[in-house]
Amino acid sequence: MSPPPAVQIKHNGEVVYQNSSVHGVVDKAVILECGPSAPDLYIWSFTKPGTEAIRAVMYNVGKGPKHQKLAEMLGQLTIISNSANLSIENLPLAAHGLFTCQAFYDIEAEARVFYHYVHLTVTVPISKPYLQISDVSPVEGSTMWMHCHVENGTEPIQYKWQHHTNSKDFTTFTQNNSNFISLSNVSRNHTGWYRCVASNVVNNDSSDTFWLDIMFGPDLPQIYVTPSSKTKEGYSVLERETVSLLCEAQSYPASQYTWFYNNSRVHTGPQFTITDILRLHTGDYTCLAQNAYVNSESMKTISLTVYFPPDGFPSCSVEPALNHTSLRLLCSWPGGVPSPSLHWTGDQIHPWKNQSDTEQQTNDLLVPSDSSSFNSSLFTCHGFHPALEQSKQCRKLSYIPPAKPVCFVTNNNKYLMMNCSWDGGDPKALVWWEGPGARSGGEKDISSILVLHYSTVHFGKVYTCHAKHPLLVQTKTCTLTLEAPVLLTQRRVVSVYEGSDVELTCNLRSNYLPVNEITWFNNRGVGVRDTSKYKLLRTAAWTNLTVRDTEETQDSGEYRCSTSNAVGGTEINVTLVVKRYPMPPNATLVRVMYNSQQRNQVELEWQVEKEELGGWTGFILEHRWVSERLQKKEQAKDSVELKEQRSLSSHWESKTLQDPHVRSHTVGKLIPTVTYQFRIKVVNHRTLGHPSAAKTPAEPANNVYPAVIGAAIGGMLLAVILTVLLLMCIIRNHNNNPWLHGMLFGRQQSQSRENINIPEDEVVGESVNEISGSVEMTVCCKPKIVCDFMFQVTACDDSIMGCDLFYRLGFAIRDSTGFERSGCSSWGTVDLDDDVVVWDEIIEDGTDTKAHTPPSQEESRMEREQQPDSPPFPPQPESEPQEGEPKHAESLEAQELQLGTNTTHDVAQQSTSEG
């Protein structure tokens, strides 16, 4: 609503009204004034545009400013100290409207009232503009538009459109209040960077630049030919040059170029290069430029003519003429348009004498020979062609061949072919043979071959080759004498150590007469070929034999090298001596011991005699299977394969150690139940030393003995205490347990004898025998023992309770083979049949006790009567323990077995007495 007009009233009690306007920016700070001084009390209120309601925002009636809820929507409102001016932080857009401040002065005297109307206009800064373009790549001649968008900003907004190229700053090409611009009939000149600038009363900002591409072309192509000469028909080039045809046409994007030769497509791309252009390339060349984006094309055609001289250079030659008495100079240069002009120059030749000036492709000139003037004379033929800036020449030197004629012989298994030649010189010399079998006055040529049959009749014959040159008055000769071959060797006696490779040489002495292949024969007279044992290295003049991995007995002896030619043969012997390496020193095993209780690895240590003298390259460790400790069940089930394996136990298994400095080794993967023997040999290359004494590995030191002994002593002390307490309890309660008291302490002999005759006891004994004959019990060391015979035993781990109970009842304990056991030390299967307990076990030392039948009750009683005063634990004779086993453990086991035996006899006698 529009505020009432500001009215200034005299101080007659009238209200004073004042108007003001303030501009603020969103999220900024603004101050609204309420008079020049602080009133006694004031009220700030707010009227939203489009409404007439006045709502209080803040007031102060002398007790400090008080905020209303409306103040939270208008920003952070505070009153500036010592005034009624209102400060607004983080100005929101909702604060746009009319703020009214009612100020009261001198309220205790003559009150004065002021109304301050503050019109707050909240403006929004312009956000960053962004462009929208109808086509970022318009085609030349089309129409396009651009739209500049501004998300936020207080109206009115001014827009400017700017443009610049890569080399200039932005320039404004249009300015108005419209954010839309249209470009009609765009051209390639409109290409460049564009942006729009938007501004209002608060700020101004520009959009991001964008690149506008104008698509155009292609224009008419331009063709550039390099190198070339301009002609009436087009362009001309020289043959064998590299010609480049470049086509350019203004276009964006770049045009695609295609080259046509005589209406045939030959190349794609702006540049067409012809390397070593030929006369066949003469014709019309067309360049087609295409712009696929705008779907347009243009083309241009040129005519290209190739000029070419004759290929290469003129060809010069010198020939003998008039039966090798004169020289003929020949010069030719075929080809070329037009034909070239040829002219000879040189010693004893007058310029252009007897030579035509017309264009021709050949030119022959006859010159009489004179050895004094023409030997080593140079003649030059000049060739001229219009396509060449300079003439081309060929030169020919006439000279006599150097040195003398060469004679040599080849063969083909049936014939000798004697060759004669005199290489070099220009023109070539004429040669022929004279000698036995040669036809005198035969054919003559620049080379000659005389063929002879293989025969010893030619031995020592002389053959002569004659050679004649046009520049010489006399002939030159060479001579051949036919001889048999001769063989040589570097050493007639070759000595090596065993195991080495040795090379035997056989060389052919320089000889012009060819020989057959050189052949080697070994020490047994057998021809040698390439094998794993022998290696042959051949050339025409020598053949070497390499004997690999030599051995004294196999390879020592005479080796023979042999060859022959058409007139004879020869051979040479080479003696090969193979020596053995010296005998190495002996070694002694100083330590052979298992390294653990598993008995599957043995540690070996050894010493070498006179070690400071050296003389060995390694060691051989050997071991063999001596015996095996098998369990009874395994022994009964021996397979044929296992027996065969034991039969081979005497064979030594070896392991080679290549390091001569090693003095210890661990042998693994052994069978714990097998007893082995070990020995060592010293090796010097292939020479083996004497084996050491065989040793059986010792058991390792038992590190748990102290703990076992300590545990045994502690257990014994505890058992003694418990036994004393148990005995005291039994003595005090002997009336309640007379049977147990009698079994432990025994009864009088008279009572025992008297009770034997009681019939009732005999019946009881029979019933016991009847029961014992039908009971079968399984004893194990796993979870528990289950027994159906009068009792049940559980928790049998590490215990022999079940075995001892049967032992005490007088049963004989035997293993599955029938041997009687002296006590219970392991678990197995117990069968009760006819008072016999069959007990399967393996004694650690591999031996069995003597088999016997179980004692009867009467025999047990009589035995006890014969030894009434024997102690319950009779002393046992001491015996030496086995290697690796502690003595104390063995004594404890003996005492345990003896205790079981005595207790068994006592129990048997007590049972008889009571019966």
Secondary structure, DSSP 8 states (H G I E B T S, - for coil): ----------TTT--EEEEEEEEEETTS-EEE---SS--SEEEEEEE-TT----EEEEEESSS--EE-GGGGGG-EEEE-TTS--EEEES--GGG-EEEEEEEEE-SSSS-EEEEEEEEEEEE------EEEES-SS-BTT--EEEEEE-SS--S--EEEEEEE-TTS--EEEEEES-SEEEE-S--GGG-EEEEEEEE-SS-EEE---EEE--BB-----EEEEES-EE-SSSEEEETTS-EEEEEE---BS--EEEEEETTEEEEESSEEEETT--GGG-EEEEEEEEETTTTEEEEEEEEEEEE---SS--EEEEEEETTTTEEEEEEE----SS--EEEEEETT--TTTT---S--SEEEEEEE--HHHHTTEEEEEEEE-TT-SS-EEEEEEEB--SS--EEEEEE-SSEEEEEEE----BS--EEEEESTT--TT---BSEEEEEEE--GGGTT-EEEEEEE-TT-SS-EEEEEE-----EE-S-SEEEEETT--EEE--EE---SS-B---EEE-TTS-B--SSSSEEEEE-SSBEEEEE-S--HHHH-EEEEEEEEETTEEEEEEEEEEEE-------EEEEEEEESSTT---EEEEEEETTGGG----EEEEEEEEEEE---HHHHHT--HHHHHHHHTTTS-EEEEE--TT--EEEE-S--TTEEEEEEEEEEETTEE------B--B----TTHHHHHHHHHHHHHHHHHHHHHHHHHHHHTTTT-HHHHHHHH---HHHHHHHHT-HHHHHHHHHHHHHHTT-EEE--SSS--B--SS------TT--HHHHHHHHTT-EEE-TTS-B-SS--S--EEEEETTEEE-----TTS----------HHHHHHHHHH-TT--SS---------TTS-HHHHHHHHHHHHHHHHHHHHHHHHHHHH-
